Amino acid sequence: MIAYRPLILKPEMKTILFSLITVLLLSCKTQAGGDLKPSDFGTQIQKSDVKLVDVRTPSEFSEGHIKGAINVDYNGADFATAMAQFGKEEKIYLYCKSGVRSGKALEQLQKLGFKNLYSLHGGIEAWKGENLPIETGVASAALSEQKPLDFKTAIYGDKLVLVDFNATWCGPCKRMQPFIDMIKEERAQDVIVYSIDTDEQVDLAREYQIMNLPTVILLKKGSVLYRKEGYHEQKELNDIVTKYK
């Protein structure tokens, strides 16, 4: 029988081994991100190269949020699509009410390939508990509707996208706008709605060969499912969303 002797390390070897383990653990933590206590979270989000994302509902956001935060509802139907607008190497700081939703969001985004993710430990409740500042007010325009690039991201997703090409001087466009707004509000689970001003987004208008206004286009997974020029009644808009959702 072979006798095994226990490995005995000299003090200096123990110090070196402990240092190596510490470096490896810190390295893994840096790559994967993780929870930060409110004071550290607050320091980090002051940097210019970070994105601060509030993953609560719009109503929670309006009641009080951290200054500079973008509201992307974790439980919203298009959370992954909205977050796809961020670069996967960007530093993204997430928070919710208590830390549960932001923790789940962090895990989901890691699976999608995001590298630098951090969550506020204890959520905004812990933030307020340390008397750190918040501001109130409704969320600004949804992240997924701010730039043509974001529109390009959405149209290749699994969710139906309705695009209303219009202009401020177009009478039929103005008459149809309340119907577009209603579809956007009441059928958010079925469709992402974009109102594109052709005077501001000339390149998009040219790309989609918009000749007459208004023009309504429905897309999904990069394919055009429906296109029609001219005024649409509310029922007509509802019917085409129902047909292609």
C-alpha positions in Angstrom: 0.0 0.0 0.0 1.3 3.4 -0.9 1.3 5.9 2.0 0.4 9.5 1.1 2.0 12.3 3.0 0.1 15.5 3.6 1.4 18.5 1.6 3.1 20.9 3.9 3.7 24.4 2.6 6.3 26.8 3.9 5.0 30.2 5.1 6.3 32.0 2.0 4.6 29.5 -0.3 1.3 29.9 1.6 1.5 33.7 1.1 2.2 33.3 -2.7 -0.7 30.8 -3.1 -3.1 33.0 -1.1 -2.1 36.0 -3.4 -2.7 34.0 -6.5 -6.2 32.8 -5.3 -7.1 36.4 -4.4 -6.1 37.7 -7.8 -8.1 35.0 -9.6 -11.2 35.6 -7.5 -11.0 39.4 -8.1 -10.5 38.8 -11.8 -13.5 36.6 -12.0 -15.6 39.1 -10.1 -14.5 42.0 -12.4 -15.4 40.1 -15.5 -18.8 38.9 -14.3 -19.9 42.0 -12.4 -22.1 41.6 -9.4 -23.8 43.4 -6.5 -22.5 46.7 -5.3 -23.5 48.4 -2.1 -25.2 51.8 -2.6 -22.2 54.0 -1.8 -20.0 52.1 -4.3 -22.8 52.0 -6.9 -23.2 55.7 -6.5 -19.5 56.4 -7.1 -19.3 54.2 -10.2 -22.4 55.6 -12.0 -20.8 59.1 -11.9 -18.4 58.0 -14.6 -19.1 59.1 -18.1 -18.7 55.7 -19.7 -21.5 53.8 -17.9 -25.1 53.2 -18.6 -27.6 53.3 -15.7 -30.7 51.3 -16.2 -33.8 51.2 -14.0 -35.6 47.9 -14.7 -38.8 48.7 -12.7 -42.1 49.6 -14.3 -42.7 53.1 -15.7 -45.0 53.9 -12.8 -42.4 52.9 -10.2 -39.8 55.0 -12.2 -42.0 58.1 -12.1 -42.4 57.9 -8.3 -38.7 58.2 -7.8 -35.5 57.1 -9.6 -31.7 57.7 -9.6 -30.8 60.7 -11.7 -29.6 59.8 -15.2 -31.3 56.4 -15.3 -33.0 55.0 -18.4 -36.2 53.0 -17.7 -36.3 49.6 -19.4 -39.0 47.4 -17.7 -37.5 44.0 -17.0 -41.0 42.5 -17.1 -41.8 44.3 -20.4 -42.4 42.3 -23.5 -39.4 43.8 -25.3 -36.8 43.9 -22.5 -34.2 41.9 -24.5 -34.8 43.9 -27.6 -34.4 47.2 -25.8 -31.2 46.1 -24.0 -29.8 44.9 -27.3 -29.2 48.5 -28.2 -26.4 48.6 -25.7 -22.9 47.3 -26.7 -22.1 44.1 -25.0 -18.8 45.5 -23.8 -20.4 48.6 -22.2 -20.6 49.0 -18.4 -24.2 48.7 -17.5 -25.5 49.4 -13.9 -28.9 47.9 -13.1 -31.3 48.6 -10.2 -34.9 47.9 -9.2 -36.8 48.1 -5.9 -35.1 45.6 -3.8 -32.5 43.9 -6.0 -34.5 40.9 -7.2 -35.4 42.0 -10.7 -32.1 43.6 -11.3 -30.4 40.4 -10.3 -32.5 38.4 -12.7 -31.9 41.0 -15.4 -28.2 40.7 -14.8 -28.3 36.9 -15.2 -30.3 37.1 -18.4 -28.0 39.7 -19.9 -25.0 37.6 -19.1 -26.5 34.7 -21.0 -26.9 37.1 -23.9 -23.2 37.9 -23.9 -23.0 41.2 -21.9 -19.7 41.4 -20.1 -19.7 44.3 -17.6 -22.9 44.2 -15.5 -23.5 45.5 -12.0 -26.5 45.5 -9.8 -27.4 47.8 -6.9 -27.5 45.6 -3.8 -30.8 46.1 -2.0 -32.2 48.2 -4.8 -33.5 51.7 -4.6 -34.8 51.0 -1.1 -31.3 50.5 0.1 -30.3 53.6 -1.9 -32.9 55.7 -0.1 -32.0 54.1 3.2 -28.6 55.7 2.9 -30.3 59.1 2.1 -28.8 59.1 -1.4 -30.6 61.5 -3.9 -33.5 60.5 -6.1 -35.7 62.5 -8.5 -39.3 62.1 -9.7 -41.0 62.4 -13.0 -42.1 60.2 -15.9 -39.6 58.3 -18.0 -38.3 60.0 -21.2 -39.0 58.4 -24.6 -38.4 54.7 -24.5 -34.8 53.8 -25.3 -35.9 51.7 -28.2 -37.4 54.8 -30.0 -34.6 57.3 -29.8 -32.4 56.6 -32.8 -32.7 55.0 -36.2 -30.1 52.5 -35.1 -32.4 51.4 -32.3 -35.2 51.0 -34.8 -32.9 48.8 -37.0 -32.3 46.6 -34.0 -36.0 46.2 -33.2 -37.1 45.2 -36.8 -34.9 42.1 -36.7 -36.5 40.9 -33.5 -39.3 38.4 -33.0 -41.9 41.0 -32.1 -44.1 42.8 -34.6 -43.0 46.4 -35.5 -45.4 49.0 -36.8 -43.8 52.0 -38.5 -45.8 55.2 -39.2 -43.9 57.4 -41.7 -45.2 60.9 -41.3 -44.4 64.6 -41.3 -45.6 67.6 -39.2 -47.1 69.3 -42.3 -49.1 66.3 -43.4 -52.8 66.6 -42.6 -53.8 62.9 -42.8 -50.8 62.1 -40.6 -52.1 64.4 -37.9 -55.6 62.9 -38.1 -54.1 59.4 -37.8 -51.7 60.2 -35.0 -54.2 59.6 -32.2 -54.9 56.1 -33.6 -51.2 55.4 -33.7 -50.8 56.6 -30.1 -53.7 54.4 -29.0 -52.2 51.3 -30.7 -48.9 52.0 -29.0 -50.5 52.3 -25.6 -53.2 49.6 -25.7 -51.4 47.0 -27.7 -47.8 47.2 -26.3 -47.8 43.4 -25.8 -48.4 42.8 -29.5 -46.4 45.4 -31.3 -43.6 48.0 -31.0 -44.7 51.3 -32.6 -42.5 53.9 -34.2 -43.5 57.3 -35.6 -40.9 58.3 -38.1 -40.8 62.0 -39.2 -39.5 61.8 -42.7 -38.1 65.4 -42.6 -35.9 64.4 -39.6 -35.1 60.8 -40.7 -34.4 61.4 -44.4 -32.1 58.4 -44.8 -34.7 56.0 -43.4 -37.4 57.6 -45.7 -35.1 57.1 -48.6 -34.2 53.5 -47.6 -37.9 52.5 -47.5 -38.7 54.5 -50.6 -41.4 56.6 -48.9 -43.1 58.6 -51.7 -46.5 59.5 -50.1 -47.6 60.2 -46.5 -48.6 58.7 -44.3 -47.2 55.3 -45.1 -47.6 52.4 -42.7 -45.3 49.4 -42.7 -45.3 46.3 -40.5 -42.1 44.3 -40.1 -40.9 41.2 -38.2 -37.5 39.4 -38.2 -36.4 41.9 -40.9 -39.2 41.1 -43.3 -41.9 43.5 -44.5 -45.3 41.9 -43.8 -47.5 44.8 -44.7 -47.2 48.2 -46.5 -49.8 50.7 -47.4 -49.8 54.4 -48.3 -52.5 56.7 -47.0 -54.7 57.3 -44.0 -55.7 54.4 -41.8 -58.7 54.2 -39.5 -58.2 52.9 -36.0 -60.0 49.7 -36.8 -57.8 49.1 -39.8 -54.7 49.5 -37.7 -56.0 47.2 -35.0 -56.9 44.6 -37.6 -53.5 44.5 -39.3 -51.8 44.2 -35.9 -54.1 41.3 -34.9 -53.4 39.6 -38.3 -49.6 39.8 -38.1 -48.8 39.8 -34.4 
